[in-house]
Amino acid sequence: MDVAVDELIADIPLTAWAIGTTTRRLTGNPSAAERFYRDATATAPHDPIAHNNLGLLRELQGRHDDAIAHYRRALALDPVLATARRNLALLLVRIGHGRDAQPLLHQEIEESPDGTRWLHDVISTAMKERDLRFAGELASVLAMLRWGSARYPRDRFVPVPALPPRAFVSVAKLRHDIEQLEYLRPRLGGEVDPIIASYQRVLERFAARGGDGRFELDDETREEIGDTYNRILHVRPTPRVRDVFSPRWNPRAVESDYLASTLGLVVVDDLLSPEALREVRQFCLESTVWSGIRYAHGRIGAFFYDGFNCPLLLQIAERLRADLPNLIGAHALRQLWGFKNTEPLPADSTNHADFAAVSVNLWITPDDANLDPARGGLVVYDVDAPPSWDFERYNGRSDRIRRFLVDKGARSLTIPYRQNRAIIFNSDLFHATDAVTFKAGYENRRINITMLYGERDADDHHPNLVGEQPDELASAWRSQAFMRLRSR
């Protein structure tokens, strides 16, 4: 054995080994690492951390079966060893055994004070490392563990999660869910009828109160709909497709137009292939993941960490990065969400900037649902958010943003709504959804998909237009809401 390895073993008691410390010191010498960990388990065969560390080495070597065996041995010796539980769960997900990982991740979330935050951070790291397949698999498990139901997944291996101590309901959300369940009746059958009936009773009670705000679930409502409301009842399987973009997709022209634009904006029509557009739209219509109700005028959001996640959406995100190397290539996907407009939306009511470098908006509802073809799209201003503004100021204070735009003499560009139209733009630009007036009916709801790439301060293509230089406050750009785990 190498002298350095002898010294390391002498310096570090087996029961105090840190998984990162030993691995970092030995991965530069694989043969020494092999002997080190193997000798450690021989010296202390009942030490769980020794087996966990040897499992990590086997995983790094690609010997997955051996790694799983050592992780399981570590847990058999110490059932509450979080490090081994986490390593085993992540490896099982990575090699396609997500079902086997469910009980481990459920235990981690239930028993570790930072379990949910840890899993959230692992997903975020996978996204930063451009590993969207892994991030998507983990995000699906996280959504199931936090918001699943007795109906989803059908083959669940863990208990149904409890509702948060405080949960909220809105009239717009109840109406949307009734419409969606009626739409799903041919697929899910009569089992949705009692759910629809209970939602209608609750809707009558809350609609009588007036207003379009949120109401906290009282005990009566929780008893009546708590096992289904704001839970995932169905997710449409939506795999990748062979041709995700249409024949009209011209990435070189898109990059050229964006980089030549003073603002940093390009409009792309007919982005998706007919098959991809159809499949994405069906995912949005069928999947019961529309849970964000913190928004005025009946807007309802769906978010990546809460179930707005399928292989096809991630394929679109990957292809945009790959096809636009000079525009998005340096930026990882950071956020993915969708919004539905369930009610008419007044103009100039959602002004904000995004917390990213490049934003992509994609509209997927058919054009014949739009009652005003000149409106319903996006209004973009030629003024960007000052670097010193924090998230709450440039994303949550429409009144202050309006005054700022007037003071700057901002000019606006109105981009009308069109199905399968994508807007790729500098995330710092203030923008807002234009007035929305769509036909009534569930399938006519305006649906927008947003993908955010990169960090706000990492856009090298366009200097800030307001002329303010970044200061020490610029690091406060990130949303505190997204730094915390979102509660519904």
C-alpha positions in Angstrom: 0.0 0.0 0.0 1.2 3.5 -0.8 2.7 5.5 2.1 0.1 8.3 1.5 -2.7 5.8 1.8 -1.3 4.4 5.0 -1.0 7.8 6.5 -4.6 8.6 5.5 -6.0 5.5 7.1 -4.0 6.3 10.3 -5.2 9.9 10.3 -8.9 9.2 9.8 -10.8 6.9 12.1 -13.1 4.5 10.2 -16.2 5.7 12.0 -15.5 9.3 11.1 -14.8 9.0 7.4 -16.4 11.7 5.3 -17.5 10.6 1.9 -16.2 13.7 0.1 -12.9 14.0 1.9 -11.5 10.5 1.1 -12.9 10.5 -2.4 -11.4 13.8 -3.3 -8.0 12.8 -1.9 -7.9 9.5 -3.7 -9.7 9.8 -7.0 -6.4 11.1 -8.5 -5.0 7.6 -7.8 -7.7 5.0 -8.6 -5.6 2.0 -7.6 -4.7 3.5 -4.2 -8.4 4.3 -3.7 -9.4 0.8 -4.6 -6.9 -0.7 -2.0 -7.8 2.0 0.6 -11.6 1.3 0.6 -11.2 -2.5 0.2 -8.8 -2.7 3.1 -11.1 -0.5 5.2 -14.1 -2.8 4.8 -11.8 -5.8 5.6 -10.5 -4.1 8.7 -14.0 -3.0 9.8 -16.5 -5.2 8.0 -19.3 -3.9 10.3 -18.6 -0.2 9.8 -21.5 1.3 7.7 -19.5 4.3 6.5 -16.7 2.1 5.2 -19.3 0.2 3.0 -20.9 3.5 2.0 -17.6 4.9 0.8 -16.7 1.7 -1.1 -20.1 1.9 -2.7 -19.3 5.4 -3.9 -16.1 4.2 -5.4 -17.8 1.3 -7.1 -20.4 3.8 -8.5 -17.6 6.1 -9.8 -16.1 3.0 -11.5 -19.4 2.2 -13.2 -19.9 -1.1 -11.2 -23.4 -0.3 -10.2 -24.5 -3.7 -8.9 -21.5 -3.7 -6.5 -22.2 -0.1 -5.5 -25.9 -1.0 -4.7 -24.8 -4.0 -2.6 -22.4 -1.9 -0.5 -25.0 0.9 0.0 -27.5 -1.7 1.1 -25.0 -3.3 3.4 -24.3 0.2 5.0 -28.0 0.7 5.5 -28.4 -2.8 7.0 -25.7 -1.9 9.5 -27.1 1.6 10.2 -30.7 2.1 8.9 -30.6 5.8 9.6 -27.4 6.6 7.8 -28.6 9.4 5.5 -25.5 9.5 3.3 -25.9 5.8 2.2 -29.7 6.3 1.8 -29.2 9.3 -0.4 -26.4 7.7 -2.5 -28.5 4.5 -3.0 -31.6 6.5 -4.0 -29.8 8.7 -6.5 -28.0 5.8 -8.1 -31.3 3.8 -8.5 -32.9 6.8 -10.2 -29.9 7.3 -12.4 -30.0 3.7 -13.7 -33.7 3.7 -14.3 -35.0 2.1 -11.1 -36.9 5.1 -9.9 -39.7 2.9 -8.3 -37.1 1.2 -6.1 -35.9 4.7 -5.0 -39.3 5.9 -4.0 -39.3 4.4 -0.4 -35.8 5.7 0.2 -36.5 9.2 -0.9 -39.8 9.2 1.0 -37.9 8.2 4.1 -35.3 10.9 3.5 -38.0 13.6 3.2 -39.9 12.3 6.2 -36.9 11.7 8.6 -34.2 14.2 7.6 -34.8 17.9 8.6 -33.2 19.0 5.3 -34.4 16.1 3.2 -36.7 18.0 0.9 -34.2 20.8 0.5 -31.5 18.3 -0.3 -33.5 16.7 -3.1 -34.5 20.1 -4.4 -30.8 21.1 -4.5 -29.8 17.8 -6.2 -32.3 18.6 -9.0 -31.0 22.1 -9.3 -27.4 20.9 -9.5 -28.4 18.4 -12.2 -30.0 21.2 -14.2 -26.9 23.4 -13.9 -24.8 20.4 -15.1 -27.1 20.1 -18.1 -28.3 16.6 -17.0 -32.0 17.2 -17.7 -32.9 13.5 -17.9 -31.7 12.9 -14.4 -33.2 16.2 -13.2 -36.5 15.3 -14.8 -36.6 11.8 -13.2 -35.9 13.2 -9.8 -38.3 16.1 -10.1 -41.1 13.6 -11.0 -40.4 11.6 -7.9 -40.3 14.8 -5.8 -43.6 15.9 -7.2 -45.2 12.5 -6.5 -43.8 12.5 -2.9 -45.1 16.0 -2.1 -48.3 16.2 -4.2 -49.3 12.6 -5.1 -52.6 11.1 -4.4 -54.2 7.7 -3.9 -54.8 7.8 -7.7 -51.3 8.8 -8.7 -49.2 6.9 -9.1 -51.3 3.8 -9.3 -48.4 1.5 -8.3 -47.2 3.8 -5.4 -44.8 2.3 -2.9 -45.1 5.1 -0.3 -48.0 6.6 1.7 -50.1 9.4 0.3 -48.6 12.8 1.4 -50.5 14.9 3.9 -51.8 18.3 2.9 -49.7 21.2 4.2 -51.0 22.6 7.5 -52.2 25.6 5.5 -53.7 25.1 2.0 -55.6 27.5 -0.2 -58.4 27.3 -2.7 -59.6 29.8 -5.3 -62.8 30.0 -7.3 -60.8 30.1 -10.6 -58.8 27.0 -9.5 -62.0 25.0 -8.6 -63.6 26.0 -12.0 -60.5 24.9 -13.8 -60.3 21.6 -12.0 -63.9 20.8 -12.7 -63.4 21.5 -16.4 -60.3 19.4 -16.5 -61.9 16.5 -14.7 -64.8 16.6 -17.1 -62.3 16.6 -20.0 -60.5 13.6 -18.5 -63.7 11.6 -17.9 -63.3 9.6 -21.1 -59.8 8.6 -20.0 -60.3 8.1 -16.3 -63.9 6.9 -16.3 -66.6 7.3 -13.7 -64.2 7.6 -10.8 -64.0 11.3 -11.4 -67.7 11.9 -11.0 -67.7 12.0 -7.2 -64.7 14.3 -7.3 -66.5 16.7 -9.7 -69.6 16.6 -7.5 -67.6 17.5 -4.4 -65.7 20.3 -6.2 -69.0 21.8 -7.4 -70.4 21.9 -3.9 -67.3 23.6 -2.6 -67.3 26.0 -5.6 -70.8 27.1 -4.7 -69.8 27.9 -1.1 -66.7 29.9 -2.1 -68.2 31.6 -5.1 -70.9 33.0 -2.8 -68.1 34.9 -0.9 -67.3 37.0 -4.0 -63.9 38.1 -5.3 -61.3 36.2 -7.1 -58.8 35.8 -4.3 -57.5 32.8 -2.4 -59.3 31.3 0.6 -57.8 29.1 3.2 -59.2 25.6 3.3 -61.4 25.3 6.4 -62.0 21.9 8.1 -65.2 21.2 6.2 -63.6 21.8 2.8 -60.4 19.8 3.8 -62.6 16.9 4.8 -64.6 17.1 1.6 -61.8 17.5 -1.1 -58.5 17.2 0.8 -57.7 13.8 -0.7 -57.8 15.2 -4.3 -57.5 19.0 -4.3 -54.2 20.3 -5.5 -52.9 16.8 -5.7 -51.7 15.0 -8.8 -54.4 12.7 -10.0 -53.1 12.0 -13.5 -50.0 12.8 -15.6 -50.1 12.1 -19.3 -47.1 10.0 -20.5 -45.4 12.3 -23.0 -42.2 10.8 -24.3 -39.6 12.3 -26.7 -40.4 12.4 -30.4 -38.2 11.8 -33.4 -38.6 15.3 -34.9 -39.2 17.9 -32.2 -38.8 21.0 -34.4 -40.7 21.9 -37.6 -39.0 22.0 -41.0 -39.2 25.8 -40.8 -36.8 25.9 -37.8 -33.7 27.8 -38.9 -31.4 28.2 -35.8 -28.7 30.1 -37.7 -31.2 32.8 -38.7 -32.6 32.9 -35.2 -29.1 33.5 -33.6 -28.3 36.1 -36.2 -31.5 38.0 -35.7 -31.2 37.9 -31.9 -27.6 39.0 -31.8 -28.3 41.8 -34.3 -31.1 43.1 -32.2 -30.4 46.0 -29.9 -32.8 44.6 -27.3 -32.1 40.9 -27.8 -35.3 39.5 -29.1 -36.5 37.3 -31.9 -39.9 35.8 -32.8 -40.0 32.3 -34.1 -43.1 30.9 -35.8 -43.9 27.2 -36.2 -41.3 26.2 -33.8 -42.5 22.7 -33.0 -43.3 19.9 -35.4 -47.0 19.0 -35.6 -46.4 15.9 -33.5 -44.5 17.7 -30.8 -47.1 20.5 -30.6 -49.9 18.0 -30.4 -48.2 16.0 -27.7 -47.1 19.0 -25.6 -50.6 20.5 -25.7 -52.2 17.2 -24.6 -49.8 17.0 -21.7 -50.9 20.4 -20.6 -54.6 19.6 -21.1 -54.5 16.2 -19.3 -51.9 16.5 -16.5 -53.4 17.6 -13.2 -50.3 19.6 -12.2 -51.8 23.2 -12.4 -51.5 24.1 -8.7 -50.1 27.7 -8.6 -53.0 30.0 -7.6 -51.1 33.1 -6.2 -51.9 35.1 -9.3 -54.7 37.6 -10.2 -57.3 37.3 -13.0 -57.6 33.6 -12.8 -54.1 32.7 -13.9 -53.0 29.3 -12.8 -49.4 28.1 -12.9 -47.7 24.7 -13.1 -44.0 24.3 -12.2 -41.2 21.9 -12.9 -40.6 20.8 -9.3 -44.3 20.2 -8.8 -45.0 18.0 -11.8 -44.9 20.2 -14.9 -42.3 17.9 -16.3 -42.2 15.3 -19.1 -39.5 14.0 -21.4 -40.8 16.0 -24.4 -40.6 19.3 -22.6 -37.0 18.5 -21.6 -36.2 17.5 -25.2 -37.4 20.9 -26.4 -35.2 22.6 -23.8 -32.2 20.5 -24.7 -32.6 21.1 -28.4 -32.9 24.8 -28.0 -29.5 24.9 -26.1 -27.9 22.6 -28.7 -29.2 24.4 -31.8 -28.5 27.9 -30.4 -24.9 27.5 -29.1 -24.1 31.2 -29.4 -27.3 32.3 -27.8 -28.2 29.7 -25.2 -25.4 27.2 -25.3 -23.5 28.6 -22.4 -26.6 28.7 -20.2 -28.3 25.9 -18.3 -32.0 25.5 -18.1 -32.9 27.0 -14.7 -36.7 27.1 -14.6 -39.6 25.6 -16.6 -43.2 26.4 -16.1 -46.6 26.8 -17.7 -49.5 29.3 -17.2 -53.1 29.0 -18.1 -55.4 32.0 -18.4 -58.8 30.9 -17.2 -60.4 34.4 -17.3 -59.9 37.5 -19.4 -56.7 39.4 -18.6 -56.5 43.2 -18.7 -53.5 44.7 -20.6 -50.6 46.0 -18.5 -51.3 43.8 -15.5 -48.3 41.5 -15.4 -45.3 43.7 -16.0 -42.1 42.1 -14.8 -38.6 41.0 -15.8 -37.3 37.4 -15.5 -34.5 36.1 -13.2 -32.4 34.6 -16.0 -30.2 35.5 -19.0 -32.4 34.3 -21.8 -36.2 33.6 -21.7 -38.2 31.5 -24.1 -42.0 31.8 -24.2 -44.0 29.4 -26.3 -47.8 29.5 -27.0 -49.7 26.3 -27.7 -53.5 27.0 -27.7 -55.0 27.0 -31.3 -55.5 30.4 -32.9 -59.2 30.0 -33.3 -59.6 30.3 -29.5 -58.3 33.8 -29.6 -61.1 36.4 -30.0 -58.7 39.2 -30.8 -56.0 38.1 -33.2 -54.1 41.4 -32.7 -53.8 40.9 -29.0 -53.2 38.0 -26.5 -49.5 37.8 -27.0 -46.6 39.6 -25.4 -45.7 43.3 -24.8 -42.0 43.9 -24.5 -40.4 47.2 -23.5 -37.1 48.7 -24.5 -36.1 49.1 -20.9 -34.5 46.5 -18.7 -34.5 45.9 -15.0 -31.7 47.8 -13.2 -29.0 45.4 -11.8 -29.5 46.8 -8.3 -33.2 45.8 -8.2 -33.9 42.7 -6.3 -36.4 40.0 -7.4 -39.4 41.3 -5.5 -38.9 44.8 -7.0 -38.5 43.8 -10.7 -40.9 40.8 -10.7 -43.5 41.5 -8.1 -44.2 45.3 -8.1 -46.1 46.1 -11.2 -47.1 49.5 -9.9 -43.5 50.6 -9.4 -42.4 49.1 -12.7 -45.1 51.1 -14.5 -43.8 54.3 -12.9 -40.3 53.4 -13.8 -41.2 52.7 -17.5 -42.9 56.1 -17.7 -39.9 57.9 -16.2 -37.6 56.2 -18.7 -39.9 57.0 -21.6 -40.1 53.4 -22.5 -41.4 52.3 -25.9 -43.2 49.0 -26.3 -43.3 46.2 -28.9 -46.5 44.3 -29.1 -46.2 40.7 -30.4 -49.7 39.2 -31.2 -50.6 35.7 -30.1 -50.1 32.8 -32.5 -50.1 29.1 -31.8 -46.7 27.6 -31.9 -45.0 31.0 -31.8 -41.9 31.3 -29.6 -40.4 34.5 -28.3 -36.7 34.3 -27.4 -35.6 37.4 -25.6 -33.2 39.0 -23.1 -34.7 38.1 -19.7 -33.9 41.6 -18.2 -36.4 43.3 -20.5 -39.6 44.3 -18.8 -42.5 42.5 -20.5 -46.1 41.6 -19.9 -48.8 39.4 -21.3 -51.0 41.5 -23.6 -54.8 41.7 -23.1 -56.2 38.1 -23.2 -59.7 37.5 -24.5 -60.1 33.9 -25.5 -63.2 31.8 -26.1 -64.9 30.0 -23.1 -64.3 26.3 -22.7 -61.5 24.2 -21.3 -59.6 23.5 -24.5 -59.7 27.2 -25.4 -57.7 28.4 -22.4 -54.6 30.3 -23.4 -51.5 28.2 -22.4 -48.0 29.7 -22.3 -44.8 27.6 -21.6 -41.7 29.4 -20.3 -38.2 28.2 -20.2 -35.5 30.3 -18.4 -31.8 29.8 -19.2 -28.8 31.0 -17.2 -28.2 33.6 -14.5 -29.4 37.2 -14.8 -25.8 38.6 -14.7 -24.5 36.1 -17.2 -26.0 37.6 -20.4 -22.9 38.8 -22.4 -24.8 39.8 -25.5 -26.7 42.9 -24.4 -25.5 45.6 -22.0 -28.0 46.9 -19.6 -30.1 49.6 -21.3 -30.8 51.8 -18.2 -27.1 52.5 -17.8 -26.9 51.5 -14.2 -23.8 49.6 -13.2 -24.1 46.5 -11.0 -23.4 47.1 -7.3 -23.2 45.0 -4.2 -27.0 44.5 -4.3 -26.9 42.9 -7.7 -26.4 39.5 -6.1 -29.9 39.8 -4.6 -31.5 39.2 -8.0 -32.7 35.7 -7.3 -36.3 35.2 -6.1 -36.5 34.4 -2.5 -39.7 32.5 -3.3 -37.7 30.1 -5.4 -34.9 29.9 -2.8 -37.5 28.5 -0.5 -39.7 25.5 -1.2 -42.9 26.8 -2.6 -46.0 26.1 -0.6 -49.4 26.0 -2.2 
